[in-house]
Amino acid sequence: MKDLPEDIAYLKITEAISILRTIDRSVDNVLANFEEPGKIDLADFMEKNFMFNLPLEKFGYLTGRSLTTFKRDFNKTFNNTPQRWLTQKDLRWRITISRRRKRNR
């Protein structure tokens, strides 16, 4: 049997989830939520997830924003560019981790 093309597989998965939701609304508790993410609190999300090496497009998607909107909202929230903020935050995080490791030796 051949693999389904990606677009057809996506449609079939979405269709199956829709059918399961029609039968039992609590199915999301078992399967997880596959809906598109809505616009969420950018500062909270970034503080919790900055250490994941994701492209800015993915951070935008996960916060419910286009790349352009993500960059604009980010600048308003942090008064900095996402790239610069992520670099600085990552450096501070690595220094903290390094110091903790040295202390625990």
Contacts in CASP RR format, 6 or more apart in sequence:
PFRMAT RR
TARGET T0000
AUTHOR 0000-0000-0000
METHOD contacts of the structure
MODEL  1
MKDLPEDIAYLKITEAISILRTIDRSVDNVLANFEEPGKIDLADFMEKNF
MFNLPLEKFGYLTGRSLTTFKRDFNKTFNNTPQRWLTQKDLRWRITISRR
RKRNR
3 9 0 8 1.000
4 12 0 8 1.000
13 34 0 8 1.000
14 34 0 8 1.000
17 27 0 8 1.000
17 31 0 8 1.000
17 34 0 8 1.000
20 27 0 8 1.000
20 31 0 8 1.000
21 27 0 8 1.000
21 28 0 8 1.000
36 64 0 8 1.000
37 61 0 8 1.000
37 62 0 8 1.000
37 63 0 8 1.000
37 64 0 8 1.000
38 64 0 8 1.000
39 63 0 8 1.000
39 64 0 8 1.000
39 65 0 8 1.000
40 63 0 8 1.000
40 64 0 8 1.000
42 63 0 8 1.000
42 65 0 8 1.000
42 70 0 8 1.000
42 73 0 8 1.000
42 74 0 8 1.000
42 77 0 8 1.000
43 77 0 8 1.000
43 78 0 8 1.000
45 62 0 8 1.000
45 63 0 8 1.000
46 59 0 8 1.000
46 63 0 8 1.000
46 74 0 8 1.000
46 78 0 8 1.000
46 85 0 8 1.000
49 59 0 8 1.000
49 62 0 8 1.000
50 86 0 8 1.000
50 89 0 8 1.000
50 90 0 8 1.000
50 93 0 8 1.000
51 90 0 8 1.000
51 93 0 8 1.000
54 62 0 8 1.000
56 67 0 8 1.000
56 70 0 8 1.000
56 71 0 8 1.000
56 82 0 8 1.000
56 83 0 8 1.000
57 67 0 8 1.000
59 70 0 8 1.000
59 82 0 8 1.000
60 66 0 8 1.000
60 67 0 8 1.000
60 69 0 8 1.000
60 70 0 8 1.000
63 70 0 8 1.000
63 73 0 8 1.000
65 73 0 8 1.000
70 82 0 8 1.000
71 81 0 8 1.000
71 82 0 8 1.000
74 80 0 8 1.000
74 81 0 8 1.000
74 82 0 8 1.000
74 85 0 8 1.000
75 81 0 8 1.000
78 85 0 8 1.000
80 88 0 8 1.000
END
